[in-house]
Amino acid sequence: MPIPNTDPIINVPMVTPFDAADRVDHNAVARNVERWLKLPLDCFLVGSATGEEGFLSEDEKLAVARTVSDTLQGKRCLMGGIDCPSVTETLRRAEAFAGVGAELVRVRLPRSEATIVDYFEQVLPRCPVPVLLMHQSIPERFGLAGPPAASPEVIGRVAAMDNVFGYVTDHDVRFESRVRWHVPADRRFWICNGSIILQGAMIGCNGTTTAFANIWPAALRELLTLGIDNRFDEARSLQASVQRIDAIMLPYLASGVKAALNLLGFDGTQPRSPTRPMPPAAVAELEAVMRTAGLLDG
């Protein structure tokens, strides 16, 4: 499918299903994607913290991306996630993702400001597909801002380069409101977390890639639509529902997202060893707030 061009765009950094032997479960990948295709999602990202990227080999990520591409059959956009400070290795991974059908790659900013401009001046002209920049300097800390990878001016300079599709914030809305001044208006500007969708809309965000998209993408689309239209009073109640779920789920990282998906009937929701599942008491609390939000029957 062509890269989406109508805002708001909802991207899902999809979880990775595993079987009882701790192997990637490709049948579950396909079944989950088929379910997500019925929901208001525009892009599917393989290779993210939500997808337990640190627990996957590069071969496993590519195999998952191939399964997703085969299941999507061009109905949605596929994106590959890359977090690598090496120009050569980043380009190799981008070529590999493009080879299995990715129309975009999401590249996380290197953690050294001194190298960022040089890195992207070499990566962007040679990357086979457009790049979504990701500012998340501590990806394993879901929902918490790390130190900025670079100044707003440097981030804006990179975002203005050719072959950039857009930019994803970190969680510090104050900092990112300044970044917004420097990112060109023709680049996508996405918020990174479901609990701050409205805050993102207030600073000019027009899309999102967030773990919460696995759970309730319709809520994210509605919040962004209302926020873009400056209808914030109408959106407050829904934003509060998302925040209540997020507050229980996100401290458990991918295990929390998978627990929520398990309650919704998705497949392969065991985290990869040695990560532990969400504790039963926390799952019960999560189930209660999801039921109150209308996500579960009864």
Contacts in CASP RR format, 6 or more apart in sequence:
PFRMAT RR
TARGET T0000
AUTHOR 0000-0000-0000
METHOD contacts of the structure
MODEL  1
MPIPNTDPIINVPMVTPFDAADRVDHNAVARNVERWLKLPLDCFLVGSAT
GEEGFLSEDEKLAVARTVSDTLQGKRCLMGGIDCPSVTETLRRAEAFAGV
GAELVRVRLPRSEATIVDYFEQVLPRCPVPVLLMHQSIPERFGLAGPPAA
SPEVIGRVAAMDNVFGYVTDHDVRFESRVRWHVPADRRFWICNGSIILQG
AMIGCNGTTTAFANIWPAALRELLTLGIDNRFDEARSLQASVQRIDAIML
PYLASGVKAALNLLGFDGTQPRSPTRPMPPAAVAELEAVMRTAGLLDG
1 72 0 8 1.000
1 74 0 8 1.000
1 75 0 8 1.000
1 76 0 8 1.000
1 77 0 8 1.000
1 103 0 8 1.000
2 77 0 8 1.000
2 103 0 8 1.000
3 77 0 8 1.000
3 103 0 8 1.000
3 104 0 8 1.000
3 130 0 8 1.000
3 165 0 8 1.000
4 42 0 8 1.000
4 43 0 8 1.000
4 77 0 8 1.000
7 188 0 8 1.000
7 206 0 8 1.000
7 207 0 8 1.000
7 224 0 8 1.000
7 228 0 8 1.000
8 206 0 8 1.000
8 207 0 8 1.000
8 208 0 8 1.000
8 220 0 8 1.000
8 221 0 8 1.000
8 224 0 8 1.000
8 225 0 8 1.000
8 228 0 8 1.000
9 42 0 8 1.000
9 43 0 8 1.000
9 188 0 8 1.000
9 190 0 8 1.000
9 206 0 8 1.000
9 207 0 8 1.000
9 208 0 8 1.000
10 40 0 8 1.000
10 41 0 8 1.000
10 42 0 8 1.000
10 43 0 8 1.000
10 207 0 8 1.000
10 208 0 8 1.000
10 213 0 8 1.000
10 217 0 8 1.000
10 220 0 8 1.000
10 221 0 8 1.000
10 224 0 8 1.000
11 41 0 8 1.000
11 42 0 8 1.000
11 43 0 8 1.000
11 44 0 8 1.000
11 45 0 8 1.000
11 79 0 8 1.000
11 190 0 8 1.000
11 207 0 8 1.000
11 208 0 8 1.000
11 209 0 8 1.000
11 213 0 8 1.000
12 36 0 8 1.000
12 41 0 8 1.000
12 43 0 8 1.000
12 44 0 8 1.000
12 45 0 8 1.000
12 209 0 8 1.000
12 213 0 8 1.000
12 214 0 8 1.000
12 217 0 8 1.000
13 45 0 8 1.000
13 47 0 8 1.000
13 48 0 8 1.000
13 49 0 8 1.000
13 50 0 8 1.000
13 51 0 8 1.000
13 209 0 8 1.000
13 210 0 8 1.000
13 211 0 8 1.000
13 213 0 8 1.000
13 214 0 8 1.000
14 32 0 8 1.000
14 33 0 8 1.000
14 36 0 8 1.000
14 44 0 8 1.000
14 45 0 8 1.000
14 46 0 8 1.000
14 48 0 8 1.000
14 50 0 8 1.000
14 51 0 8 1.000
14 68 0 8 1.000
14 214 0 8 1.000
15 32 0 8 1.000
15 50 0 8 1.000
15 51 0 8 1.000
15 52 0 8 1.000
15 214 0 8 1.000
15 254 0 8 1.000
15 257 0 8 1.000
15 258 0 8 1.000
15 261 0 8 1.000
15 269 0 8 1.000
16 24 0 8 1.000
16 29 0 8 1.000
16 51 0 8 1.000
16 52 0 8 1.000
16 55 0 8 1.000
16 56 0 8 1.000
16 64 0 8 1.000
16 272 0 8 1.000
17 24 0 8 1.000
17 25 0 8 1.000
17 28 0 8 1.000
17 29 0 8 1.000
17 32 0 8 1.000
17 266 0 8 1.000
17 267 0 8 1.000
17 268 0 8 1.000
17 269 0 8 1.000
18 24 0 8 1.000
18 25 0 8 1.000
18 268 0 8 1.000
18 270 0 8 1.000
18 271 0 8 1.000
18 272 0 8 1.000
19 25 0 8 1.000
19 28 0 8 1.000
19 268 0 8 1.000
20 270 0 8 1.000
22 272 0 8 1.000
22 273 0 8 1.000
24 56 0 8 1.000
24 60 0 8 1.000
24 63 0 8 1.000
24 64 0 8 1.000
25 267 0 8 1.000
25 268 0 8 1.000
26 63 0 8 1.000
26 64 0 8 1.000
26 67 0 8 1.000
27 267 0 8 1.000
28 267 0 8 1.000
28 268 0 8 1.000
29 64 0 8 1.000
29 67 0 8 1.000
29 68 0 8 1.000
29 71 0 8 1.000
30 67 0 8 1.000
30 70 0 8 1.000
30 71 0 8 1.000
31 266 0 8 1.000
31 267 0 8 1.000
32 261 0 8 1.000
32 266 0 8 1.000
32 267 0 8 1.000
32 268 0 8 1.000
33 44 0 8 1.000
33 67 0 8 1.000
33 68 0 8 1.000
33 71 0 8 1.000
33 72 0 8 1.000
34 71 0 8 1.000
35 266 0 8 1.000
36 44 0 8 1.000
36 217 0 8 1.000
37 71 0 8 1.000
37 72 0 8 1.000
37 75 0 8 1.000
37 76 0 8 1.000
39 217 0 8 1.000
39 218 0 8 1.000
40 217 0 8 1.000
40 218 0 8 1.000
40 221 0 8 1.000
41 76 0 8 1.000
41 213 0 8 1.000
41 217 0 8 1.000
42 76 0 8 1.000
42 77 0 8 1.000
43 76 0 8 1.000
43 77 0 8 1.000
43 78 0 8 1.000
43 79 0 8 1.000
43 104 0 8 1.000
43 209 0 8 1.000
44 68 0 8 1.000
44 72 0 8 1.000
44 76 0 8 1.000
44 77 0 8 1.000
44 78 0 8 1.000
44 79 0 8 1.000
45 79 0 8 1.000
45 80 0 8 1.000
45 81 0 8 1.000
45 106 0 8 1.000
45 209 0 8 1.000
46 61 0 8 1.000
46 64 0 8 1.000
46 65 0 8 1.000
46 68 0 8 1.000
46 78 0 8 1.000
46 79 0 8 1.000
46 80 0 8 1.000
46 81 0 8 1.000
46 97 0 8 1.000
46 102 0 8 1.000
47 53 0 8 1.000
47 56 0 8 1.000
47 61 0 8 1.000
47 64 0 8 1.000
47 80 0 8 1.000
47 81 0 8 1.000
48 81 0 8 1.000
48 106 0 8 1.000
48 139 0 8 1.000
49 136 0 8 1.000
49 139 0 8 1.000
49 140 0 8 1.000
49 142 0 8 1.000
49 211 0 8 1.000
49 253 0 8 1.000
49 254 0 8 1.000
50 142 0 8 1.000
50 211 0 8 1.000
50 214 0 8 1.000
50 254 0 8 1.000
50 257 0 8 1.000
51 254 0 8 1.000
52 254 0 8 1.000
52 271 0 8 1.000
52 272 0 8 1.000
52 275 0 8 1.000
53 61 0 8 1.000
53 81 0 8 1.000
53 83 0 8 1.000
53 139 0 8 1.000
55 272 0 8 1.000
55 275 0 8 1.000
56 64 0 8 1.000
56 272 0 8 1.000
58 93 0 8 1.000
58 96 0 8 1.000
61 80 0 8 1.000
61 81 0 8 1.000
62 96 0 8 1.000
62 97 0 8 1.000
62 100 0 8 1.000
65 78 0 8 1.000
65 80 0 8 1.000
65 97 0 8 1.000
65 100 0 8 1.000
65 101 0 8 1.000
65 102 0 8 1.000
66 100 0 8 1.000
66 101 0 8 1.000
68 78 0 8 1.000
69 78 0 8 1.000
69 100 0 8 1.000
69 101 0 8 1.000
69 102 0 8 1.000
72 78 0 8 1.000
77 103 0 8 1.000
77 104 0 8 1.000
78 101 0 8 1.000
78 102 0 8 1.000
78 103 0 8 1.000
78 104 0 8 1.000
79 102 0 8 1.000
79 103 0 8 1.000
79 104 0 8 1.000
79 105 0 8 1.000
79 106 0 8 1.000
79 132 0 8 1.000
80 97 0 8 1.000
80 102 0 8 1.000
80 104 0 8 1.000
80 105 0 8 1.000
80 106 0 8 1.000
81 93 0 8 1.000
81 97 0 8 1.000
81 105 0 8 1.000
81 106 0 8 1.000
81 107 0 8 1.000
81 108 0 8 1.000
82 90 0 8 1.000
82 93 0 8 1.000
82 94 0 8 1.000
82 97 0 8 1.000
82 105 0 8 1.000
82 106 0 8 1.000
82 107 0 8 1.000
82 108 0 8 1.000
83 107 0 8 1.000
83 108 0 8 1.000
83 134 0 8 1.000
83 139 0 8 1.000
84 90 0 8 1.000
84 93 0 8 1.000
85 110 0 8 1.000
85 111 0 8 1.000
85 112 0 8 1.000
85 115 0 8 1.000
85 119 0 8 1.000
87 119 0 8 1.000
87 122 0 8 1.000
87 123 0 8 1.000
90 107 0 8 1.000
90 119 0 8 1.000
90 123 0 8 1.000
91 123 0 8 1.000
91 126 0 8 1.000
91 127 0 8 1.000
93 105 0 8 1.000
94 105 0 8 1.000
94 107 0 8 1.000
94 123 0 8 1.000
94 127 0 8 1.000
94 128 0 8 1.000
94 129 0 8 1.000
95 128 0 8 1.000
97 105 0 8 1.000
97 129 0 8 1.000
98 105 0 8 1.000
98 128 0 8 1.000
98 129 0 8 1.000
102 129 0 8 1.000
103 129 0 8 1.000
103 130 0 8 1.000
104 129 0 8 1.000
104 130 0 8 1.000
104 131 0 8 1.000
104 132 0 8 1.000
104 165 0 8 1.000
105 127 0 8 1.000
105 129 0 8 1.000
105 130 0 8 1.000
105 131 0 8 1.000
105 132 0 8 1.000
106 131 0 8 1.000
106 132 0 8 1.000
106 133 0 8 1.000
106 134 0 8 1.000
106 168 0 8 1.000
106 209 0 8 1.000
107 123 0 8 1.000
107 131 0 8 1.000
107 132 0 8 1.000
107 133 0 8 1.000
107 134 0 8 1.000
108 134 0 8 1.000
108 135 0 8 1.000
108 136 0 8 1.000
108 139 0 8 1.000
109 116 0 8 1.000
109 133 0 8 1.000
109 134 0 8 1.000
109 135 0 8 1.000
109 137 0 8 1.000
109 149 0 8 1.000
109 150 0 8 1.000
109 155 0 8 1.000
109 158 0 8 1.000
110 116 0 8 1.000
110 119 0 8 1.000
110 149 0 8 1.000
111 137 0 8 1.000
111 149 0 8 1.000
113 149 0 8 1.000
113 150 0 8 1.000
113 151 0 8 1.000
113 154 0 8 1.000
116 149 0 8 1.000
116 150 0 8 1.000
116 154 0 8 1.000
116 158 0 8 1.000
117 154 0 8 1.000
117 157 0 8 1.000
117 158 0 8 1.000
120 158 0 8 1.000
120 161 0 8 1.000
121 161 0 8 1.000
123 131 0 8 1.000
124 131 0 8 1.000
124 161 0 8 1.000
124 162 0 8 1.000
124 163 0 8 1.000
124 164 0 8 1.000
125 162 0 8 1.000
125 163 0 8 1.000
127 163 0 8 1.000
130 163 0 8 1.000
130 164 0 8 1.000
130 165 0 8 1.000
131 163 0 8 1.000
131 164 0 8 1.000
131 165 0 8 1.000
131 166 0 8 1.000
132 164 0 8 1.000
132 165 0 8 1.000
132 166 0 8 1.000
132 167 0 8 1.000
132 168 0 8 1.000
132 188 0 8 1.000
132 190 0 8 1.000
132 209 0 8 1.000
133 155 0 8 1.000
133 158 0 8 1.000
133 159 0 8 1.000
133 164 0 8 1.000
133 166 0 8 1.000
133 167 0 8 1.000
133 168 0 8 1.000
134 168 0 8 1.000
134 209 0 8 1.000
135 148 0 8 1.000
135 149 0 8 1.000
135 155 0 8 1.000
135 167 0 8 1.000
135 168 0 8 1.000
135 169 0 8 1.000
135 170 0 8 1.000
135 176 0 8 1.000
135 179 0 8 1.000
135 192 0 8 1.000
136 146 0 8 1.000
136 168 0 8 1.000
136 170 0 8 1.000
136 192 0 8 1.000
137 146 0 8 1.000
137 147 0 8 1.000
137 148 0 8 1.000
137 149 0 8 1.000
137 170 0 8 1.000
138 144 0 8 1.000
138 146 0 8 1.000
140 253 0 8 1.000
142 211 0 8 1.000
142 250 0 8 1.000
142 251 0 8 1.000
142 253 0 8 1.000
143 171 0 8 1.000
143 192 0 8 1.000
143 193 0 8 1.000
143 195 0 8 1.000
143 250 0 8 1.000
144 171 0 8 1.000
145 170 0 8 1.000
145 171 0 8 1.000
145 172 0 8 1.000
145 175 0 8 1.000
146 170 0 8 1.000
146 171 0 8 1.000
146 172 0 8 1.000
148 170 0 8 1.000
148 172 0 8 1.000
148 175 0 8 1.000
149 155 0 8 1.000
149 170 0 8 1.000
150 158 0 8 1.000
152 175 0 8 1.000
152 178 0 8 1.000
152 179 0 8 1.000
152 181 0 8 1.000
152 182 0 8 1.000
153 182 0 8 1.000
155 167 0 8 1.000
155 179 0 8 1.000
155 182 0 8 1.000
155 183 0 8 1.000
156 167 0 8 1.000
156 179 0 8 1.000
156 182 0 8 1.000
156 183 0 8 1.000
156 184 0 8 1.000
157 182 0 8 1.000
158 164 0 8 1.000
159 166 0 8 1.000
159 167 0 8 1.000
159 182 0 8 1.000
159 183 0 8 1.000
159 184 0 8 1.000
159 187 0 8 1.000
160 183 0 8 1.000
160 184 0 8 1.000
160 187 0 8 1.000
164 187 0 8 1.000
165 187 0 8 1.000
165 188 0 8 1.000
166 183 0 8 1.000
166 187 0 8 1.000
166 188 0 8 1.000
166 189 0 8 1.000
166 190 0 8 1.000
167 179 0 8 1.000
167 183 0 8 1.000
167 187 0 8 1.000
167 188 0 8 1.000
167 189 0 8 1.000
167 190 0 8 1.000
168 190 0 8 1.000
168 191 0 8 1.000
168 192 0 8 1.000
168 209 0 8 1.000
169 176 0 8 1.000
169 179 0 8 1.000
169 189 0 8 1.000
169 190 0 8 1.000
169 191 0 8 1.000
169 192 0 8 1.000
169 200 0 8 1.000
169 205 0 8 1.000
170 176 0 8 1.000
170 192 0 8 1.000
171 192 0 8 1.000
171 193 0 8 1.000
171 196 0 8 1.000
173 196 0 8 1.000
173 199 0 8 1.000
173 200 0 8 1.000
173 203 0 8 1.000
176 200 0 8 1.000
176 203 0 8 1.000
177 203 0 8 1.000
180 189 0 8 1.000
180 203 0 8 1.000
180 204 0 8 1.000
183 189 0 8 1.000
188 206 0 8 1.000
188 207 0 8 1.000
189 204 0 8 1.000
189 205 0 8 1.000
189 206 0 8 1.000
189 207 0 8 1.000
190 205 0 8 1.000
190 206 0 8 1.000
190 207 0 8 1.000
190 208 0 8 1.000
190 209 0 8 1.000
191 197 0 8 1.000
191 199 0 8 1.000
191 200 0 8 1.000
191 201 0 8 1.000
191 205 0 8 1.000
191 207 0 8 1.000
191 208 0 8 1.000
191 210 0 8 1.000
192 208 0 8 1.000
192 209 0 8 1.000
192 210 0 8 1.000
193 210 0 8 1.000
193 212 0 8 1.000
193 246 0 8 1.000
194 208 0 8 1.000
194 210 0 8 1.000
194 212 0 8 1.000
194 220 0 8 1.000
194 223 0 8 1.000
194 242 0 8 1.000
194 243 0 8 1.000
194 246 0 8 1.000
195 212 0 8 1.000
195 239 0 8 1.000
195 242 0 8 1.000
195 243 0 8 1.000
195 246 0 8 1.000
195 247 0 8 1.000
195 250 0 8 1.000
197 205 0 8 1.000
197 208 0 8 1.000
197 220 0 8 1.000
197 223 0 8 1.000
197 224 0 8 1.000
197 227 0 8 1.000
197 239 0 8 1.000
197 242 0 8 1.000
198 223 0 8 1.000
198 226 0 8 1.000
198 227 0 8 1.000
198 232 0 8 1.000
198 235 0 8 1.000
198 236 0 8 1.000
198 239 0 8 1.000
201 223 0 8 1.000
201 224 0 8 1.000
201 226 0 8 1.000
201 227 0 8 1.000
201 228 0 8 1.000
201 232 0 8 1.000
202 227 0 8 1.000
202 232 0 8 1.000
205 224 0 8 1.000
206 224 0 8 1.000
206 228 0 8 1.000
207 224 0 8 1.000
208 220 0 8 1.000
208 224 0 8 1.000
210 220 0 8 1.000
211 250 0 8 1.000
211 254 0 8 1.000
211 257 0 8 1.000
212 219 0 8 1.000
212 220 0 8 1.000
212 242 0 8 1.000
212 245 0 8 1.000
212 246 0 8 1.000
213 220 0 8 1.000
214 257 0 8 1.000
214 260 0 8 1.000
214 261 0 8 1.000
215 245 0 8 1.000
215 249 0 8 1.000
215 257 0 8 1.000
215 260 0 8 1.000
215 261 0 8 1.000
215 264 0 8 1.000
215 295 0 8 1.000
216 242 0 8 1.000
216 245 0 8 1.000
216 293 0 8 1.000
216 295 0 8 1.000
219 238 0 8 1.000
219 241 0 8 1.000
219 242 0 8 1.000
220 242 0 8 1.000
222 235 0 8 1.000
222 238 0 8 1.000
223 235 0 8 1.000
223 238 0 8 1.000
223 239 0 8 1.000
223 242 0 8 1.000
226 232 0 8 1.000
226 234 0 8 1.000
226 235 0 8 1.000
227 235 0 8 1.000
241 292 0 8 1.000
241 293 0 8 1.000
244 289 0 8 1.000
244 292 0 8 1.000
244 293 0 8 1.000
245 260 0 8 1.000
245 286 0 8 1.000
245 289 0 8 1.000
245 290 0 8 1.000
245 293 0 8 1.000
245 295 0 8 1.000
248 282 0 8 1.000
248 285 0 8 1.000
248 286 0 8 1.000
248 289 0 8 1.000
249 256 0 8 1.000
249 257 0 8 1.000
249 259 0 8 1.000
249 260 0 8 1.000
249 286 0 8 1.000
250 256 0 8 1.000
250 257 0 8 1.000
252 259 0 8 1.000
252 278 0 8 1.000
252 282 0 8 1.000
253 275 0 8 1.000
254 271 0 8 1.000
254 275 0 8 1.000
255 271 0 8 1.000
255 275 0 8 1.000
255 276 0 8 1.000
255 277 0 8 1.000
255 278 0 8 1.000
256 278 0 8 1.000
256 282 0 8 1.000
256 286 0 8 1.000
258 268 0 8 1.000
258 269 0 8 1.000
258 270 0 8 1.000
258 271 0 8 1.000
258 277 0 8 1.000
258 278 0 8 1.000
259 269 0 8 1.000
259 277 0 8 1.000
259 278 0 8 1.000
259 282 0 8 1.000
259 283 0 8 1.000
259 286 0 8 1.000
260 286 0 8 1.000
260 290 0 8 1.000
261 269 0 8 1.000
262 269 0 8 1.000
263 283 0 8 1.000
263 286 0 8 1.000
263 287 0 8 1.000
263 290 0 8 1.000
263 295 0 8 1.000
263 296 0 8 1.000
264 290 0 8 1.000
264 295 0 8 1.000
264 296 0 8 1.000
270 277 0 8 1.000
271 277 0 8 1.000
278 286 0 8 1.000
287 296 0 8 1.000
290 296 0 8 1.000
291 298 0 8 1.000
END
